[in-house]
């Protein structure tokens, strides 16, 4: 998994909840995917215009996630995310889940597809959307 981090990834704080903990005493792996999605949604809401938010929704076509270290109740955690290469129909989003001491807990690569909010059909993301989020353009 290659990632080229832009200068300023978007970062959100994460709170580990008691119901995130599984029978092994650490955060369940499914919770990491929730955090990946929460970071992506927050990033979209901060950078997209109101018109873009009203017109475009996003669906996941693929998740890849590497778990490095376990998170536990009481850990201070952040998620940082950025969009790598974007084409008209796919956006490669990278997310790192980090403990506040800097230890990487997980790394994810997700392929997001823009859809028309009203019809649910795949659409072409215009140049402005690609420029707001992406560090580069794909084919």
Residue, then its C-alpha position, 0 to 999 in steps of 0.5 A: x500500500x503506497x501513500x503520498x501524504x499531502x502537507x496537511x491531512x485532515x484530522x479529527x479526534x476519536x473517542x473510544x467508547x465502552x461499546x467499541x471494546x470486544x471480548x478481547x479487551x480492545x477496540x473491535x476491528x469493525x470500529x476502525x472502519x467506522x472511524x475511517x468513514x467518520x473521518x471521510x464524512x467530516x473532511x467532505x463536510x468541511x471542504x465541499x461547498x453547500x451545493x456540492x454536499x446537496x448534489x453528491x453522496x459517496x459510496x465505498x467500492x473497496x476498503x483495505x485496512x492494515x491493523x498495526x496495534x490495538x486501541x483500548x478504552x481510555x486511549x486518546x486517538x486521532x484519525x487523519x485522512x487525505x485523498x490521493x489520486x482522484x479520477x472522475x469516478x473514483x477517489x482514493x482516500x487514505x486514513x491513519x488511525x493514530x494514538x496521541x503518542x504518534x503510534x500508528x494503530x491502523x492504516x486504511x485505503x478506501x476507494x470512494x465513488x461519487x453518486x448523484x444524491x437524488x438518483x443514486x447513480x454514479x456520476x462524474x466528479x467535476x474538476x472543482x471537486x477533484x481539485x478540492x480533495x485530491x493530490x493528483x488526478x488519475x485516468 
